[in-house]
Structures are given as structure tokens and as C-alpha cells.
Amino acid sequence: MTVTAPPLPRQRVGGGLVAGAFGVCAVVAAVAASSFTAQEAVPGIPMPGPLVTVGLPVVRVLLDLAAVAVVGLSLLPKLLGFDAPDRTEPVMRRVRPAAVTAAWAWAICALLTIVLQTAELNAGTVPTFDMIAEYVGNVGTGQGLLFSAACALAAAGIGLMAVRFGEKVPAELRVIVGLFGLLPIPVTGHAVNSVWHDPIMISMEIHVMGAAAWAGGLAATAVFVAPQRELLAVVLPRFSRIATVCLLAVGLSGLINGLATMALTPGVTLPGAIVTSHYGLLIVVKTVLVAALVPLAAHIRFRLLPAVRERRATALVGWAAAELAVMGLAYGVAVALTRASIA
């Protein structure tokens, strides 16, 4: 007798489509773009092994994805509201443990990134605890990642409290801790030594936080809320307003940050460096990807949102998966940007 497994519920299939589109595209883009920017081997100088050259961009983008998940899942209670706990609480009972898992993944990936970056800096040797401690003590990137890991652990602890006590733990606290943990992320990129350093860093932080709120909020909405039309009619209009602000902030800050970083780097001449350097080409690719998000986001806001308000069936999950796939590519390119040569 043949036993046929029952089909997966639509919610699980849709959630897998959304998460898979985002994650797979991000990892593929990070590895491909990092290979594009990889330095050629120099005779006599040890080079990092494949575990580092491939593993570092993969772990780094997984860190970003986990942080995005924490922010999005922490934002979801505010989008759902607190007026109808009988409808929202079943959703939040699944969201809270997922947020804790994502926070643990964030912390682990941040610590693994420190180890892999230490190995990259000390090519040809296995990093010891002393090497890792020296890297964290002397390099801003290591300190930023350690702080980010600490914030992720704090997010996990607060998330466990939310699992135990529900919405008695303020949703605002979870959002703030998640966003606060993103602040050191720009430190892991290129530094600019000029009077414009602080404004550029603030702009980069706005870029990182806006992208996380946008991608995380969309993913959380598509995975946990989309199957329930009543809740979706409440959540999507609220998220749409946030996404519009994030789109403008991410697009403008990303373009300004990239061009300003190149313009303030000694020996780099614009506009020629845009097409002659790996960094400039990646800026172009990322700008194209962000531009490609505009029609996708516009379709959800202006075509699907009216139907969602009327509680009608829509293809929201499919369009959200497409938008998140492009976002994933942009995240992968962003990881490669932190490692690309500007000159």
C-alpha cells in the first residue's frame, strides 16, 4: 500500500517561498559578488583558504538576514495592534519564538564573522583566542560585531520574556533593541577619514535600519499574516506607510553613501571610478536593484492594497516573494561592497 504524505498547508508553502526567495538570493548574490571582487593571489603572500573566502560572505549575509528577521518580527506586534487579542495572539504565539531563534542566529553569525575575519587577517594560520582578542581589541570592525552580538543576545533574552509574559513585554522595547543592534553594522564597511565621517556614518545607519524594517516587516507580514484576510486588512496599510518612508530613505541614503565614500577616498576620481572599480560597479548594481523594487512595491501598494482592504484574495505572497528576492540580491551585493576595493 502506498502512503501519500498530506500536502503542506498553503501558509507553510507561502512562508517557505518568501523566506527561501530572500535567503537564497542573498547568499547567492553575496558569494557571486565577493568572488567578483576577490583579490588575485600574490606569490609569497599566503591567501585565505576556501573556508574563509566562501564562508565569510555566507556567514556575513546570514547575519544580516537574522537581524532583518529580528527587526521584522519585533515590529509585527505594532502592526497587528492590541485591539483584538483573540485574533492576534494566535499569530504572536508563533512569532515570539521565531524572533528568539532569529536573535540567537544573529549572535552566532556575528561571533562566527569575527572568527572568520580574524582568519582572513592571519591567512595560513588557525585563529587562536589571543588572535581573536587582538582583532577585537584593535579593529573597529571586530568591536562593532561584538557589540552587535551583545545586542542580539539581549534581543534573545527580551524575546524569551515575551514568550513567557506575552505583550506585557513592550513591543517598542523589542524593536528598539533590534534596531540598536544594527547601529554597529556600518562600522564593518569602509571608513572615511574626513570631516564628513560622522554625517556619512549616520546616513549609513539610517540606510541599514530602513532596509531592515522594510525587508523584515514585509517578510513577517507575508509569512505570518497574509493567510488571514481580516488581520492582513489591518496590517498591510500600516506597513505600506512604513515601507514608503523606508524606500525613500534607503534609496537616497544608499546612493549618497556610496558616492560620498568614493569621492572622499584619496586617489579616487569621479565619475570615472564608478565604472573602473569593483566598488563603483557594485554601487551601480545595487542602485539598479533598489530601482527595481519601486514597481514591485508600487504594485503591492496601489494594486493589491485596495483588494486587501476589501478582504478579497490577492497574490500578495507571490509579489512579496518577488520583492524580497530582489531585496536579497541587494543584501548580497551590500555584503560584497564592504569587502570591495574602492580605488
Secondary structure, DSSP 4 states (H G I P E B T S, - for coil): -PPPPPPPPHHHHHHHHHHHHHHHHHHHHHHHHHHHHPPPP-TTS----HHHHHHHHHHHHHHHHHHHHHHHHHHHHHHH-SS-HHHHHHHHHHHHHHHHHHHHHHHHHHHHHHHHHHHHHTTTSPPPHHHHHHHHHH-HHHHHHHHHHHHHHHHHHHHHHHHHHGGGS-HHHHHHHHHHTTTTGGGGS----STTHHHHHHHHHHHHHHHHHHHHHHHHIIIIITT-HHHHHHHHHHHHHHHHHHHHHHHHHHHHHHHHHHHTSTT--TTTHHHHSHHHHHHHHHHHHHHHHHHHHHHIIIIIHHHHHTT----HHHHHHHHHHHHHHHHHHHHHHTTS---
